[in-house]
Amino acid sequence: MLPATVQALADDGPAQVLVSLALGGTPLLARITRKSAAALALAPGQRVFAQIKGVAVLD
């Protein structure tokens, strides 16, 4: 788990949201469900923890 800050949110299809995160100056993109984004009440500037799944990492 890594501390991060939400930079931006963008629609990524009918059921997903693309979340742009900053991890100490390093950018990270996360794709989550719209339901999860709403449940977490994500917004730009919000501090969060990013949990990275090894099977979800792409080159």
Secondary structure, DSSP 8 states (H G I E B T S, - for coil): -EEEEEEEEEE-SSSEEEEEEEETTEEEEEEEEHHHHHHHT--TT-EEEE---GGG---
